[in-house]
Amino acid sequence: MTGLAGRRLVHLTAADISLALLLGPQLRAFVAEGMEVIGVSAPGPFVDELESWGVRHVPLRHSTRSVSPGQDLLALPELVRLFRYLAPDIVHTHNPKPGLLGRVAARAAGVPGIVNTVHGLYAAPEDPLTRRATVYALERLAASCSRFELVQNPEDLAVLARLRVPADHLVLLGNGVDVERFRPRRSAADITRARHALGIGPSAVVVGTVGRLVWQKGFRELFTSAARMRQLRPEVVFAVVGPEDGSKGDALTPSDLAEATALGNVVFTGHRDDVEDLYAGFDLFVLPSHREGFPRSAMEAAASGLPIVATDIRGCREVVEHGVNGVLVPLGDVDALTAAVDELAGDPARRGTMGARSRAKAEAEFDDRRVIDTTLDAYRRLPLDRPRRPGGDGARR
């Protein structure tokens, strides 16, 4: 077991939004542990917030979230040089692209402790064979460079085991949220404040979703369902909370947003820092996503005491127990999505029962303190005291 105080820890992601919004509680916990924590990503609007926590940010020049082979070829040597300069004890990467390039670069730079979090393999069993073969081959290659693979989803854990990643390298991490920050807020005052912030009246039945505005999140199905719900239940309003993401090839455009708004029952809020308060304005949560690792927004909704309608895919199945705390619908099935929303919108008693079960599940399974403890345990088991390779004694600040 290795002491962690004073150790230099680098977390690598594609963008600073991931460091702040997805990893924030973990990074703050690592700072509290006495580690020197550095976030490496493309720079953006969250850098100041990271540094206010005591997390130093180092910008990457060649970091993209979309497919860009030229930039990726430049990113690998940039990362090798950076890791040699920073001389971290631990590099912790987050996939897909930073996980692949970061693990290889950290190995090449002689970093003694290399850890990767598998947020969701970028291929699912229903994907074409060519995609699965490519993704799995690259993942197996990158996993040979790390000491631990912290896997959020049990389904991915089984896949990696079949790919012959050594069993003692695999750790089931799960996923979690701050169950104190995200908790049921169902008083009349809570609901009124949230509805006012959303711009939705008190008599509406609100179907909410939270996430980046990319088609992969299932917005095509959601908007089609919203159009149908205008006739079925005019009192239903769909609230969409989340930022635009122009860096992704499947980002919704301003004209897409305008077209959805014109339906008359879809409201967009953009990025919000008070999302934990906005959940109080929802009557149910919907996530018709096409691909998830272990969806954070659905866990937040569960912790907030909401029933959930989600697609029956990897990740969503970890949050929603069909018929218990929500409803799972087939991927891309607008009829099933609309029927599930229609049924729950008209049954407040069932929504209340499912919402209470969501909260109980979140308390039992989605507490991010367990995720932090599991990660710290992996760090303590790293071989940090072995001699570093030549060139690995870069500058320390």
TISE-531653 format. One record per residue (C-alpha): residue number from 1; residue in one letter; x negated, y, z negated. Coordinates in steps of 0.1 Angstrom, whole numbers, plus 2048, in hexadecimal, padded with zeros to 3 digits. Layout:
REM residues N
<marba NUM,'a',<X,Y,Z>>
...
REM end
This chain:
REM residues 397
<marba 1,'m',<800,800,800>>
<marba 2,'t',<7F3,822,809>>
<marba 3,'g',<7F9,844,7F8>>
<marba 4,'l',<808,85E,80F>>
<marba 5,'a',<801,87F,7FE>>
<marba 6,'g',<7E9,893,814>>
<marba 7,'r',<7ED,87C,832>>
<marba 8,'r',<7F2,88E,854>>
<marba 9,'l',<812,883,865>>
<marba 10,'v',<81D,88B,888>>
<marba 11,'h',<840,887,895>>
<marba 12,'l',<843,888,8BB>>
<marba 13,'t',<864,88F,8CD>>
<marba 14,'a',<86D,89E,8EF>>
<marba 15,'a',<87D,8BE,8E1>>
<marba 16,'d',<87D,8D1,8C0>>
<marba 17,'i',<8A3,8CC,8BD>>
<marba 18,'s',<89C,8A8,8B6>>
<marba 19,'l',<883,8B0,89B>>
<marba 20,'a',<89B,8C8,88A>>
<marba 21,'l',<8BD,8B8,88E>>
<marba 22,'l',<8B6,893,890>>
<marba 23,'l',<897,890,87A>>
<marba 24,'g',<89A,8AE,863>>
<marba 25,'p',<8A3,89C,842>>
<marba 26,'q',<886,883,848>>
<marba 27,'l',<86D,89E,850>>
<marba 28,'r',<876,8B1,831>>
<marba 29,'a',<873,891,81C>>
<marba 30,'f',<850,88B,82A>>
<marba 31,'v',<846,8AE,821>>
<marba 32,'a',<853,8A8,7FE>>
<marba 33,'e',<83E,888,7FD>>
<marba 34,'g',<81F,89E,800>>
<marba 35,'m',<818,896,824>>
<marba 36,'e',<80B,8AF,83E>>
<marba 37,'v',<827,8AD,858>>
<marba 38,'i',<823,8B9,87C>>
<marba 39,'g',<83F,8B9,896>>
<marba 40,'v',<834,8B6,8BA>>
<marba 41,'s',<84C,8BD,8D6>>
<marba 42,'a',<855,8D6,8F0>>
<marba 43,'p',<85B,8F8,8DE>>
<marba 44,'g',<87D,906,8DA>>
<marba 45,'p',<895,919,8C3>>
<marba 46,'f',<890,901,8A5>>
<marba 47,'v',<86B,907,89F>>
<marba 48,'d',<871,922,885>>
<marba 49,'e',<888,90B,872>>
<marba 50,'l',<86F,8EF,872>>
<marba 51,'e',<853,905,866>>
<marba 52,'s',<86A,912,84A>>
<marba 53,'w',<86A,8EF,83C>>
<marba 54,'g',<845,8ED,83C>>
<marba 55,'v',<843,8D9,85D>>
<marba 56,'r',<828,8E7,874>>
<marba 57,'h',<833,8E6,899>>
<marba 58,'v',<81B,8E0,8B6>>
<marba 59,'p',<829,8E6,8D9>>
<marba 60,'l',<825,8CF,8F6>>
<marba 61,'r',<821,8DD,919>>
<marba 62,'h',<82B,8BE,92C>>
<marba 63,'s',<84A,8B2,91A>>
<marba 64,'t',<86A,8AB,92C>>
<marba 65,'r',<88A,898,924>>
<marba 66,'s',<893,891,948>>
<marba 67,'v',<882,87B,961>>
<marba 68,'s',<862,88D,96C>>
<marba 69,'p',<845,876,976>>
<marba 70,'g',<82D,892,97D>>
<marba 71,'q',<832,8A2,95B>>
<marba 72,'d',<831,880,94A>>
<marba 73,'l',<80F,879,959>>
<marba 74,'l',<802,89A,94B>>
<marba 75,'a',<813,894,929>>
<marba 76,'l',<7FF,874,922>>
<marba 77,'p',<7DC,884,923>>
<marba 78,'e',<7EA,8A3,911>>
<marba 79,'l',<7F5,88D,8F4>>
<marba 80,'v',<7D4,87A,8F2>>
<marba 81,'r',<7C1,89A,8F0>>
<marba 82,'l',<7DA,8A8,8D6>>
<marba 83,'f',<7D8,889,8C0>>
<marba 84,'r',<7B2,889,8C1>>
<marba 85,'y',<7B2,8AE,8B7>>
<marba 86,'l',<7CC,8AA,89B>>
<marba 87,'a',<7BD,88A,88E>>
<marba 88,'p',<7DE,87E,87D>>
<marba 89,'d',<7DF,861,866>>
<marba 90,'i',<801,857,874>>
<marba 91,'v',<813,85F,895>>
<marba 92,'h',<838,857,895>>
<marba 93,'t',<849,858,8B7>>
<marba 94,'h',<86D,859,8C1>>
<marba 95,'n',<878,849,8E2>>
<marba 96,'p',<87E,847,8FF>>
<marba 97,'k',<863,85B,910>>
<marba 98,'p',<850,868,8F1>>
<marba 99,'g',<851,845,8E3>>
<marba 100,'l',<841,837,902>>
<marba 101,'l',<827,851,909>>
<marba 102,'g',<821,859,8E4>>
<marba 103,'r',<819,836,8D9>>
<marba 104,'v',<800,831,8F6>>
<marba 105,'a',<7F0,852,8F0>>
<marba 106,'a',<7ED,84D,8CB>>
<marba 107,'r',<7DC,82B,8D0>>
<marba 108,'a',<7C4,83B,8E9>>
<marba 109,'a',<7BC,856,8D1>>
<marba 110,'g',<7B4,83E,8B5>>
<marba 111,'v',<7D0,847,89D>>
<marba 112,'p',<7D0,82D,881>>
<marba 113,'g',<7F5,82D,87A>>
<marba 114,'i',<80E,82C,897>>
<marba 115,'v',<834,829,891>>
<marba 116,'n',<851,82C,8A9>>
<marba 117,'t',<876,82F,8A3>>
<marba 118,'v',<88C,81E,8BC>>
<marba 119,'h',<8AA,834,8BD>>
<marba 120,'g',<8BA,81E,8D8>>
<marba 121,'l',<8A8,80B,8F3>>
<marba 122,'y',<8AD,81D,914>>
<marba 123,'a',<8BD,7FE,922>>
<marba 124,'a',<8DC,7EB,917>>
<marba 125,'p',<8E7,7C7,91F>>
<marba 126,'e',<901,7D4,938>>
<marba 127,'d',<8E6,7E8,94C>>
<marba 128,'p',<8D9,7DA,96D>>
<marba 129,'l',<8BD,7C1,96B>>
<marba 130,'t',<8A4,7D8,97B>>
<marba 131,'r',<8A9,7F3,961>>
<marba 132,'r',<8A8,7DB,945>>
<marba 133,'a',<888,7CA,952>>
<marba 134,'t',<876,7EC,956>>
<marba 135,'v',<881,7FA,934>>
<marba 136,'y',<879,7DA,921>>
<marba 137,'a',<857,7D6,932>>
<marba 138,'l',<84D,7FA,929>>
<marba 139,'e',<85B,7F6,906>>
<marba 140,'r',<847,7D6,900>>
<marba 141,'l',<827,7E8,90D>>
<marba 142,'a',<82C,805,8F6>>
<marba 143,'a',<835,7EF,8D8>>
<marba 144,'s',<813,7DF,8DB>>
<marba 145,'c',<804,800,8D1>>
<marba 146,'s',<818,805,8B1>>
<marba 147,'r',<816,7F5,88F>>
<marba 148,'f',<83B,7F9,887>>
<marba 149,'e',<85A,7FC,89C>>
<marba 150,'l',<876,80B,887>>
<marba 151,'v',<896,7FF,899>>
<marba 152,'q',<8B6,811,892>>
<marba 153,'n',<8CE,7F8,8A2>>
<marba 154,'p',<8CF,7D2,89A>>
<marba 155,'e',<8D7,7CB,8BE>>
<marba 156,'d',<8B6,7DB,8C9>>
<marba 157,'l',<8A4,7C8,8AE>>
<marba 158,'a',<8AF,7A7,8BE>>
<marba 159,'v',<8A4,7B3,8E1>>
<marba 160,'l',<881,7BD,8D4>>
<marba 161,'a',<87E,79B,8C3>>
<marba 162,'r',<886,78A,8E4>>
<marba 163,'l',<86B,7A0,8F5>>
<marba 164,'r',<853,790,8DC>>
<marba 165,'v',<84B,7B0,8C8>>
<marba 166,'p',<83B,7A0,8A9>>
<marba 167,'a',<854,79B,88D>>
<marba 168,'d',<83E,7AD,873>>
<marba 169,'h',<83F,7CC,88A>>
<marba 170,'l',<865,7CE,88A>>
<marba 171,'v',<877,7E0,86E>>
<marba 172,'l',<89D,7E5,86F>>
<marba 173,'l',<8A1,80A,867>>
<marba 174,'g',<8C5,811,86D>>
<marba 175,'n',<8D0,835,86E>>
<marba 176,'g',<8DE,84E,856>>
<marba 177,'v',<8EA,870,84E>>
<marba 178,'d',<8EC,886,82F>>
<marba 179,'v',<90B,878,820>>
<marba 180,'e',<90D,895,807>>
<marba 181,'r',<90B,8AF,823>>
<marba 182,'f',<924,89C,838>>
<marba 183,'r',<941,893,821>>
<marba 184,'p',<967,895,823>>
<marba 185,'r',<973,8B9,821>>
<marba 186,'r',<999,8B6,823>>
<marba 187,'s',<9A6,8D2,80D>>
<marba 188,'a',<9BE,8EB,81E>>
<marba 189,'a',<9A3,906,81B>>
<marba 190,'d',<989,8F0,82B>>
<marba 191,'i',<9A0,8E7,848>>
<marba 192,'t',<9AB,90C,84D>>
<marba 193,'r',<987,918,84E>>
<marba 194,'a',<97C,8FD,867>>
<marba 195,'r',<99A,903,87D>>
<marba 196,'h',<993,928,87D>>
<marba 197,'a',<96F,922,887>>
<marba 198,'l',<97A,90B,8A3>>
<marba 199,'g',<994,923,8AF>>
<marba 200,'i',<9B0,90A,8AC>>
<marba 201,'g',<9D1,90F,89A>>
<marba 202,'p',<9DC,8FD,87B>>
<marba 203,'s',<9F8,8E8,88B>>
<marba 204,'a',<9E1,8D7,8A5>>
<marba 205,'v',<9D5,8B3,8A3>>
<marba 206,'v',<9B0,8B7,8A9>>
<marba 207,'v',<99B,89D,8BB>>
<marba 208,'g',<977,8A7,8B6>>
<marba 209,'t',<956,89C,8C4>>
<marba 210,'v',<932,8A8,8BD>>
<marba 211,'g',<915,8A4,8D5>>
<marba 212,'r',<900,8B1,8F1>>
<marba 213,'l',<914,8BB,910>>
<marba 214,'v',<909,8A0,927>>
<marba 215,'w',<91F,888,93B>>
<marba 216,'q',<90F,86A,92B>>
<marba 217,'k',<922,873,90B>>
<marba 218,'g',<942,869,91D>>
<marba 219,'f',<950,88C,924>>
<marba 220,'r',<95F,882,946>>
<marba 221,'e',<975,868,934>>
<marba 222,'l',<97C,881,918>>
<marba 223,'f',<988,89C,92F>>
<marba 224,'t',<99D,885,943>>
<marba 225,'s',<9AD,879,923>>
<marba 226,'a',<9B2,89D,918>>
<marba 227,'a',<9C5,8A4,938>>
<marba 228,'r',<9DC,886,931>>
<marba 229,'m',<9E1,88F,90D>>
<marba 230,'r',<9F0,8B1,918>>
<marba 231,'q',<A0F,89E,923>>
<marba 232,'l',<A0E,883,908>>
<marba 233,'r',<A07,899,8EA>>
<marba 234,'p',<A06,8BF,8F1>>
<marba 235,'e',<9FC,8C4,8CC>>
<marba 236,'v',<9DA,8B3,8D1>>
<marba 237,'v',<9BB,8C9,8D6>>
<marba 238,'f',<998,8BC,8DF>>
<marba 239,'a',<97C,8CE,8CD>>
<marba 240,'v',<959,8CA,8DC>>
<marba 241,'v',<93C,8D4,8C6>>
<marba 242,'g',<919,8D4,8D4>>
<marba 243,'p',<8FF,8E6,8E9>>
<marba 244,'e',<8FA,8E6,90F>>
<marba 245,'d',<8DC,8D3,91A>>
<marba 246,'g',<8CF,8DF,93B>>
<marba 247,'s',<8B0,8CA,938>>
<marba 248,'k',<8C4,8AA,93F>>
<marba 249,'g',<8CD,8A0,962>>
<marba 250,'d',<8F1,898,958>>
<marba 251,'a',<8F7,8B8,945>>
<marba 252,'l',<91A,8C8,948>>
<marba 253,'t',<919,8E8,95C>>
<marba 254,'p',<92B,909,954>>
<marba 255,'s',<944,900,96E>>
<marba 256,'d',<94A,8DE,95E>>
<marba 257,'l',<951,8F0,93D>>
<marba 258,'a',<968,909,94D>>
<marba 259,'e',<97B,8ED,95E>>
<marba 260,'a',<980,8DB,93D>>
<marba 261,'t',<98A,8FB,92B>>
<marba 262,'a',<9A4,901,946>>
<marba 263,'l',<9B6,8E2,93A>>
<marba 264,'g',<9C3,8F7,91D>>
<marba 265,'n',<9BC,8DD,902>>
<marba 266,'v',<996,8DC,902>>
<marba 267,'v',<981,8F4,8EC>>
<marba 268,'f',<95B,8F7,8EE>>
<marba 269,'t',<948,906,8D0>>
<marba 270,'g',<924,903,8DD>>
<marba 271,'h',<908,8FA,8C4>>
<marba 272,'r',<912,8FF,8A0>>
<marba 273,'d',<8FE,8FE,880>>
<marba 274,'d',<91D,8F9,86A>>
<marba 275,'v',<928,8D8,87A>>
<marba 276,'e',<92D,8C8,857>>
<marba 277,'d',<949,8E2,851>>
<marba 278,'l',<958,8DE,873>>
<marba 279,'y',<95F,8B9,86E>>
<marba 280,'a',<97A,8C4,855>>
<marba 281,'g',<98D,8D3,873>>
<marba 282,'f',<98F,8B1,885>>
<marba 283,'d',<9AA,898,880>>
<marba 284,'l',<997,87D,892>>
<marba 285,'f',<975,879,8A3>>
<marba 286,'v',<96F,86C,8C6>>
<marba 287,'l',<94F,860,8D7>>
<marba 288,'p',<955,851,8FA>>
<marba 289,'s',<92F,84F,900>>
<marba 290,'h',<91F,839,91A>>
<marba 291,'r',<8FE,833,907>>
<marba 292,'e',<8F5,836,8E2>>
<marba 293,'g',<8DA,829,8CB>>
<marba 294,'f',<8EB,82F,8AA>>
<marba 295,'p',<901,84F,8AE>>
<marba 296,'r',<8FA,869,894>>
<marba 297,'s',<91A,87D,89B>>
<marba 298,'a',<92F,85F,895>>
<marba 299,'m',<91E,858,874>>
<marba 300,'e',<924,87D,86A>>
<marba 301,'a',<948,879,873>>
<marba 302,'a',<94B,859,85F>>
<marba 303,'a',<93A,86A,841>>
<marba 304,'s',<953,886,845>>
<marba 305,'g',<96F,86E,841>>
<marba 306,'l',<97C,86D,865>>
<marba 307,'p',<98B,850,879>>
<marba 308,'i',<976,84B,899>>
<marba 309,'v',<97E,841,8BC>>
<marba 310,'a',<95F,836,8CF>>
<marba 311,'t',<954,820,8EC>>
<marba 312,'d',<94C,7FC,8E5>>
<marba 313,'i',<927,7FE,8EB>>
<marba 314,'r',<906,7F9,8D8>>
<marba 315,'g',<904,813,8BC>>
<marba 316,'c',<928,81C,8BB>>
<marba 317,'r',<930,7F9,8AF>>
<marba 318,'e',<919,7FF,891>>
<marba 319,'v',<92E,81D,886>>
<marba 320,'v',<951,812,88F>>
<marba 321,'e',<962,7F2,884>>
<marba 322,'h',<97F,7ED,89C>>
<marba 323,'g',<9A0,7F1,88A>>
<marba 324,'v',<98F,7F9,869>>
<marba 325,'n',<981,81C,86A>>
<marba 326,'g',<988,823,88F>>
<marba 327,'v',<98E,815,8B1>>
<marba 328,'l',<975,808,8CB>>
<marba 329,'v',<97F,80C,8EF>>
<marba 330,'p',<96F,7FD,90F>>
<marba 331,'l',<954,812,91F>>
<marba 332,'g',<963,829,93A>>
<marba 333,'d',<987,81F,933>>
<marba 334,'v',<99B,83F,932>>
<marba 335,'d',<9BC,82D,92D>>
<marba 336,'a',<9AF,81C,90D>>
<marba 337,'l',<99F,83C,901>>
<marba 338,'t',<9BF,850,906>>
<marba 339,'a',<9D4,835,8F6>>
<marba 340,'a',<9BE,834,8D7>>
<marba 341,'v',<9BE,85A,8D3>>
<marba 342,'d',<9E4,85B,8D9>>
<marba 343,'e',<9EA,840,8BE>>
<marba 344,'l',<9D4,850,8A4>>
<marba 345,'a',<9E0,874,8AC>>
<marba 346,'g',<A04,869,8A4>>
<marba 347,'d',<9FC,855,884>>
<marba 348,'p',<9ED,86B,868>>
<marba 349,'a',<9F1,850,84E>>
<marba 350,'r',<9DB,838,863>>
<marba 351,'r',<9C2,854,868>>
<marba 352,'g',<9C0,859,843>>
<marba 353,'t',<9BA,834,83C>>
<marba 354,'m',<9A0,831,857>>
<marba 355,'g',<98F,851,84C>>
<marba 356,'a',<98B,844,828>>
<marba 357,'r',<97C,824,836>>
<marba 358,'s',<964,839,84B>>
<marba 359,'r',<957,84B,82C>>
<marba 360,'a',<953,82A,819>>
<marba 361,'k',<93F,81C,836>>
<marba 362,'a',<929,83B,838>>
<marba 363,'e',<921,83A,813>>
<marba 364,'a',<918,815,815>>
<marba 365,'e',<905,815,836>>
<marba 366,'f',<8FB,837,843>>
<marba 367,'d',<8E9,849,826>>
<marba 368,'d',<8CA,859,835>>
<marba 369,'r',<8B7,854,815>>
<marba 370,'r',<8B4,82F,81D>>
<marba 371,'v',<8A6,838,83F>>
<marba 372,'i',<88C,84F,82F>>
<marba 373,'d',<882,834,815>>
<marba 374,'t',<87E,81A,831>>
<marba 375,'t',<868,831,845>>
<marba 376,'l',<852,83A,828>>
<marba 377,'d',<84E,816,81F>>
<marba 378,'a',<842,80F,843>>
<marba 379,'y',<829,82C,840>>
<marba 380,'r',<81B,81E,820>>
<marba 381,'r',<815,7FD,831>>
<marba 382,'l',<801,80C,84D>>
<marba 383,'p',<7DB,805,84F>>
<marba 384,'l',<7D1,829,84A>>
<marba 385,'d',<7B0,823,839>>
<marba 386,'r',<79F,810,854>>
<marba 387,'p',<782,823,867>>
<marba 388,'r',<78E,83A,882>>
<marba 389,'r',<781,837,8A6>>
<marba 390,'p',<767,84F,8B3>>
<marba 391,'g',<779,86F,8BF>>
<marba 392,'g',<794,86B,8A5>>
<marba 393,'d',<787,884,88B>>
<marba 394,'g',<796,8A3,89A>>
<marba 395,'a',<79D,8C4,889>>
<marba 396,'r',<7B0,8C6,868>>
<marba 397,'r',<7C1,8E5,85C>>
REM end
